Every structure is written in C-alpha cells, then in structure tokens.
Amino acid sequence: MTALQLARMSKTQKLQAMEALWSDLSGDADAFESPAWHAKALAEAEGQYKAGKAHFVDLATAKKQLAKRRK
C-alpha cells in the first residue's frame, strides 16, 4: 500500500486496515520481544507509583494535555 492509496481511503477504511494489521501482528505476539527501555520505563513508573509520586488523569484530560503539547 502506498501513501497515495492511503490518501484515497476513508477514515473507516483506514481504521479497518489498522484493525486488520493489529489482528495479524498480535496473533504472533510471542515472536516479538519488548525493547530494554520498555522494562526500564515500567520499573520507573512503578517506583513513582509506590512512592506516591505518580499523577493519574482520566483519558479525556490526557487527550487535552497531549493536544496542547502538539501546538
């Protein structure tokens, strides 16, 4: 699939393609190994949580915060 073909697809078609790709990739999840940085990031997040320093927000708030960062 080329970028040109993607440009012609509707959002629904793009989402269907993403779902098909995810289904195919996740069916063989054991074949993929998480990168080393991921384990480190998870350990750091767990440490912050246990220390009471983690700050959680709901999904709507997170989306708003991320949208502001893009500007």
Helices and strands as residue ranges (DSSP letters): H 3-8, H 11-26, G 29-31, H 36-50, H 59-70
